Each structure stands twice: as structure tokens, then as C-alpha cells.
Amino acid sequence: MAIDLDKLEQRIVGVLIEKQLTVPDSYPLTLNALVSGCNQKSNRDPFMAVEDYDVEGALRSLMDKGWVTRHEPITGRTMRYAQEARSQLGVEVEDLALLSELLCRGPQAAGALKTRASRMRHFDSPGAVEDRLRGLADRPVPYVELLPLQPRERQARWQHLLGKAAAPADLIEEAAREDGASAMPGTTAAPRVVADPPLAERVAALEAELAALRERLEELEREAGLS
């Protein structure tokens, strides 16, 4: 039976996996942290601007499907949410790291996935990532698939099959964006600008730490109000 998570549900599951593996001290996540994670500008594609009520509705759906569990608060503490993707899919943590990147950033080549997922789990090489992805693709209900090589792509991309994927036209546009915009006849393409991966990772980690500090401050303020 195919898995059919909608766009926001995909983002929420991806964010929960990411934060569990990168900032475990602040996991499970509060609603505020989840909204911040969904709307985060780094390590996300496409960019989202969702509100609390959007995420609350998606969380109810995910809990009904068994993808998310709610952690009841101790007195004075905020409700928190955790993902159950590993039990739902029956995969290893390394597979979850790759799926999280595909859920949060869309189709990617094995080389890009190795770089981006390394903040969650170590992978020896793009080949090791490729082996993992092929294992996920060969399951009775495949979780990923390899897309046909698109114009201007150097490497074929993998996409998850946990819900509706981007349309082929979107993938071609994204491929062109990553490989440099195509030049008009007789002109030269603009130079490609690539973010420094370590810098992007540091920014993502700082954003997560800031969200965790905000959550803790809110909890302390609520506890002070109850005393």
C-alpha cells in the first residue's frame, strides 16, 4: 500500500527526524519549534510560511496515521511531538537521515545527499549513499526512486515516495537552478553560486539552538506565572 503524506506532513516528518538527529537535547519538539523548523530558510526547498493552526491540523492527521506521537506535558510544560517514521518504515537511522533530507529539500543526487545528511549521520562516500537508496528503492513498497537524468543535470536525482512529489517541470527547473541557468545562444551562463556546506550546517544548527532557547524561555515564563 502506497504511503501518501501531503506536503506539510512530509515537511513535519522530515523536520522531526532532522531535529532528533541534530539537536537531541531539544527533542521532542514543541509546536513553536515545529513551526520554526517548517518555515526555516536553510536546508529547505521549497520555502514554506505556515502558521500554528496549519501545523496543528497536520499533526492531528499524522497522529491518526501513526507517524507522530504526542508527549503529554508535565505540569507547567509545553506539549511536545515525536516522529514514528522508523517504526512505520522499518528502516535504520542512516536511512532516516537520507529520507529527512529528501522530505525537507526534495529530489537530490547521491553526492549532494552525502554532504547534506552528514550533519545527521556519517556516510563514507556517495556510493555508500547510493547503496542505501537502492535498498530503499528495492523494498516491496519502495520508499524512493531514481529519476531520469534531466537536461543540464550531471547526476540523476533521487526522490522519496512517501507522498506526492514535485511535477517533472518543477524538477527540470530545479536542476537548471542548481547547475547554472542556461545561457541564451551566443551568451555565457552566469557563474554558479554554491553555499559553503559547513556554513549552511552551522546556520541550521544555530537556528535550532535559538528555537530551543526560545522554547525554554517560554516554559520558564509559564512556570513563573504558575508559582
N, C-alpha and C positions, 0 to 999 in steps of 0.2 A: 504494500500500500504506500503510495507516494506521500511524502511529508509536505504540507502546504502551509508554511508560515507566511504571513503577509509582511510587507516591507518594514513596518515598525516592529513587529515581533522578531524579525530577523535581526534588526539592529539591537534590540534589547538583549537577546540571547548572546549576540556577539560581544556586546559591552560587558555583560555579566562574566563571560568567560575571560575576557581581557583583563578586567579589574581583579578577578580572583587570582590570576596568574602574575600580575604585575604589582598590585598593591594589596596583598592578602590581609594586611592589618586593618584595612577599611572595608573588608568584605565580610558578610553580605552587604549589599548596598541599600541605602535609603532611597525613597522616591526622588528626593532632590538630587542625589548623586547620579541616579539613573538618567534623569532628565539632562543633567550636565553632560553625562557620557554620550547620550544620543546626539546632543547638539554640539559636541566637541568639534573643533575645526581641524585639528591634527588627526591623522590616521583615520579619516572618514571620507567616504565617497559613495553617494552624494552627500552634500551638506544638508542637515535637517534643522528645522526650527520648530520643535514640538513643545507642547505645553504639558503641565502636570496631568490634566484630565485625559490627554491623548495617551500618555504612558500608563495611567491607571487603568484605562479601558483595555489596553493591550496586555497588561499584567493579568487582569481577570481572565482573559482568553487563554493566556499561556498557562495559568494555574489550572484551568479546566482541562487543558490538553496534557497536563503533567510535565510541562517544560520548566516551570518555575514553582518554587515553594516560598511561602511567606513565613517569616520568623516573627512570632508574636513578641511584642516588646516587654521587657521588664519595666516595672514602674518608673515612669519618667523618661523612658527611652523611645526612640522612633522605630516604627515598623521597618523591617529590612527584608530584602528579597534575594534569593539564591537561584542559580540555574541548575537544572537537572539534565543537561544535554548529554553528559557521559552515560547516565543510566538509560536515557531514551535511545541513544545511538549505539551503545556498546562499543565505544572506542577508547583509545588510550589518550593520555594528556597531550602528547605530541600532535595527535590528530585534532584535538580540540583547539590547539593553538592555531593550526592552519585554517580550520573552519572559522574560527573567530575573525581572522584577517579577511577571509572571503565574505563573511557576513557583514563586516564593517566597511570594507573597501571595494567589494565587487571583484570581478574576474582579474586574475593576475597570473603572470608567468612564475615558474618554479623558482627562478633566481630572485625575483622580487619578493616572493613569499619567504624565502630563506632569510633575507635581510630583515624584513619587517616582523616576522614571527620570532626572531631571535631574542627579542626582549621578553618573550614568554617561555620559550624552550630552545635549547641549543640544537642546531642541525649541522651535521658535518659538511654538507655540500648541497648544491641544487639537486644533485642526483638522489640524495637521501630524501629530500622533499618530494621529488618525483615518485620515488618508490612508495612513500606514504600515500600520495594522492592516487596512485594506481590501485593501491589496496582499497582505498575508499570508493573508487570507481567500480571495482570488481565485485562489490557486495551484491547479494540478491536484490536488494533495493539500493541502488547506487546513491552515494551522498554527494559526489562531484562528477564532473565530466570535463573532458578536454575539448575546447572549442576549435573549430577550423582556423587555420592561420589567416589572419585578415591582412588586407593591403597595408604596407608600411610597417607591419609587425616583424620583429626579428625572431620572437619566440611565441609559440602558441600559448594561450591562456587557459587557466582552469577556472571553472565557476562551480559554486555549490548548487545542489539540487534540493535544498530544504524549503524552497518556496519559489515564487515567480521570479525569474531572472530578468536582467535587462534585455531589451529588444536588440536584435542584431545591429540595427543602425546606431544604437547607443554604444555598443561595443566598438564599432568601427570609429566612431567619433573619439572615444576614449583612447583607442590605440593611436590615433593620429596625434592626440594631445600629448601622450607620453613619448612618442617617437619623433616629435617635432612637427609643426604644421607643414603641410605640403606646400611647396612653392608654386607660384604661377609660372607658366612657360617663360623661360628666359630670365627667371629671377632665382635668387638663392634663399633657401628656407632660413627662417630665423633660428639662431642658436638655441639649443635645448637647455633649459634651466632645470637642474635637478637639486632637490633639497638634500642637504647632508643628512644621511640616515641617523647617525648618532645624535645630531642636534634635534631632529624630529622626535627621537625617542626621549631625549631629556625634556623637551617641551611637554610631551604627553605625560611623562612621569610627574612633572611639576604641576600640571593641571589636575591630575588625580590627587596629588597630595593636598593641593589647595581645596579641592572639593571635600576631602576627608576632614580637613581642619574646620571648614565651614560647618560640616555636619556636627562635629564635636562641639563647636561653639554653640550651635542651636540647642544641642542636648543639654549643655551646661546652663544655658539661659532658661530652658524649660524646667530643669531640676531646681534652679534657684527660685523660680516662680512658685513651685510646689512646696518649698520649705517654709 
